[in-house]
């Protein structure tokens, strides 16, 4: 079952998955209430939640997973997200999401992931979670160890181009990304720096460099 409030992406994803040989039945709904009603009535093996470019909300995701599990027991929950930060991945794993995928992934990979997840696998991006786990458990940094960077490598690349005054389109071309992915990275930088816009992002970073 697919959960996606956007009608066109929902219909496209449903049609694409319905054409595959490995999935017997596909359904699609707009919200969790519709999903729970169907799970209670007919059941399902897996639920694919398409968050796309939505803001990551751990509390909302927790509610979705809990209600699905209450309705369908041990069904598998998979999440599609446009960009994924390590902290978001760890939060999703904590909430019981079995699979977390970048929505740029191919349809074949999505189908494979559904199959693996139903067979008991857990599939997540290959981040280094050490820093986050250490922070969560209060473990101190080892002596002589270099501090973790504030931004991911990709965020640093986007930031460098922002400082040069590049537009999102120019950054996308320079880094070989989709423009909406660049926008997501800019939003992540804004959140990390508590900035209201890209100009403030550049100003805050410039100020910190001078400090």
C-alpha positions in Angstrom: 0.0 0.0 0.0 1.2 3.5 -0.8 0.4 6.5 1.4 0.9 9.9 -0.4 -1.3 13.0 -0.1 -0.3 14.1 -3.6 -2.7 12.7 -6.1 -0.4 12.6 -9.2 2.7 11.1 -7.6 0.5 8.7 -5.8 -1.2 7.5 -9.0 2.1 7.3 -10.9 3.8 5.3 -8.2 0.8 3.0 -7.9 0.7 2.4 -11.7 4.4 1.7 -11.8 4.4 -0.8 -9.0 1.3 -2.5 -10.4 3.3 -3.3 -13.6 6.0 -5.2 -11.7 5.9 -9.0 -11.6 7.0 -9.3 -7.9 4.0 -7.4 -6.4 0.6 -9.0 -6.6 -1.6 -6.2 -5.5 -1.0 -2.5 -5.1 -3.3 0.1 -3.4 -2.8 3.8 -2.8 -4.4 6.2 -0.3 -4.0 9.8 0.6 -3.7 9.6 4.4 -3.2 7.4 7.4 -6.9 7.2 8.2 -7.6 5.6 4.8 -4.7 3.3 5.2 -5.7 2.1 8.6 -9.2 1.4 7.4 -7.9 -0.8 4.5 -5.4 -2.6 6.6 -8.0 -3.5 9.2 -10.4 -4.7 6.5 -8.1 -6.5 4.0 -4.6 -6.4 5.5 -1.3 -5.8 3.6 2.3 -6.9 3.8 4.0 -3.6 3.4 3.2 0.1 3.4 5.3 2.6 1.5 5.0 6.2 2.9 6.1 8.8 0.4 7.2 11.8 2.3 8.9 13.3 -0.8 10.1 16.9 0.0 8.0 17.1 3.2 9.7 18.3 6.4 10.9 15.4 8.4 8.6 15.1 11.5 9.6 12.3 13.9 6.4 12.7 15.9 4.2 12.4 12.9 6.2 9.5 11.6 5.9 7.7 14.9 2.1 8.2 14.9 1.9 6.7 11.3 4.0 3.7 12.2 2.1 3.1 15.5 -1.3 3.2 13.9 -0.3 0.9 11.1 1.2 -1.6 13.5 -1.9 -1.5 15.7 -4.0 -2.1 12.6 -1.9 -4.7 10.8 0.5 -6.2 13.3 3.9 -7.0 11.9 3.5 -5.3 8.5 6.6 -3.7 7.0 6.8 0.1 6.8 9.0 1.8 4.2 9.6 5.5 3.7 10.7 7.5 0.7 12.3 10.9 1.3 13.9 13.4 -1.0 17.0 14.0 1.1 18.0 12.1 4.2 20.2 13.4 7.0 21.9 10.9 9.4 19.8 12.2 12.3 16.6 11.6 10.4 17.7 8.0 9.5 18.4 7.2 13.1 15.0 8.7 14.2 13.2 6.6 11.5 15.0 3.5 12.7 14.0 4.2 16.3 10.4 4.5 15.2 10.5 1.1 13.6 10.7 2.1 9.9 12.2 -1.0 8.1 13.4 0.8 5.0 14.4 4.4 4.3 15.1 5.4 0.7 16.1 8.5 -1.3 13.2 9.1 -3.7 15.7 9.4 -6.6 16.1 5.6 -6.4 15.0 3.5 -9.3 11.7 1.6 -9.4 13.6 -1.7 -9.6 15.4 -0.8 -6.4 12.2 0.1 -4.6 10.7 -3.3 -5.6 13.8 -5.1 -4.4 13.8 -3.2 -1.1 10.1 -4.2 -0.5 11.0 -7.8 -1.1 14.1 -7.7 1.1 12.1 -5.9 3.9 9.3 -8.5 3.8 12.0 -11.1 4.2 13.3 -9.4 7.3 16.0 -7.1 6.1 16.5 -3.5 7.2 17.7 -1.1 4.5 19.1 2.4 5.3 21.6 4.8 3.7 25.3 4.0 4.5 25.9 6.9 6.9 28.5 6.9 9.7 26.2 6.9 12.7 29.0 6.8 15.3 28.8 10.5 16.1 25.1 10.5 16.5 25.0 7.4 18.6 27.8 8.7 20.8 26.0 11.9 21.3 22.8 10.1 22.2 24.5 7.9 24.8 26.7 10.6 26.3 29.9 8.9 25.1 32.8 11.4 25.1 35.0 12.0 22.1 38.3 10.1 22.2 41.5 12.0 23.0 43.1 13.3 19.8 40.1 12.6 17.6 39.2 15.3 15.1 35.7 16.9 15.7 33.0 16.0 13.3 32.2 18.6 10.7 29.1 20.7 11.1 27.9 20.0 7.6 27.9 16.9 5.3 30.3 16.9 2.4 27.4 17.7 0.0 26.2 20.6 2.2 29.7 22.0 2.2 29.8 21.9 -1.6 26.4 23.7 -1.8 27.5 26.2 0.8 30.7 27.0 -1.1 28.6 27.8 -4.2 26.1 29.9 -2.2 29.0 32.0 -1.0 29.9 32.6 -4.6 26.4 33.8 -5.3 25.3 30.9 -7.4 21.6 30.2 -8.0 20.0 26.9 -7.2 20.0 26.1 -11.0 23.7 26.9 -11.2 24.5 24.8 -8.2 22.5 21.9 -9.6 24.4 22.0 -12.9 27.8 22.4 -11.1 27.2 19.4 -8.8 25.2 17.2 -11.1 22.1 17.3 -8.9 18.4 18.0 -9.5 17.4 21.5 -8.6 14.9 20.4 -6.0 17.6 18.4 -4.3 19.7 21.6 -4.1 16.7 23.4 -2.6 16.5 20.6 0.0 20.1 21.0 0.9 19.7 24.8 1.2 16.7 24.2 3.6 18.9 21.8 5.6 21.6 24.5 5.9 19.0 27.0 7.0 17.7 24.7 9.7 21.2 23.8 10.9 22.2 27.5 11.2 18.7 28.7 12.3 18.6 31.1 9.3 15.5 32.4 7.6 16.9 32.5 4.0 20.0 31.7 2.0 21.4 35.2 2.4 21.4 34.7 6.2 23.1 31.3 5.7 26.0 33.0 3.9 26.1 35.8 6.4 26.2 33.5 9.4 29.0 31.4 7.9 31.0 34.4 7.0 30.7 35.8 10.5 31.8 32.5 12.1 34.8 32.4 9.8 35.9 35.9 11.0 35.3 35.1 14.6 
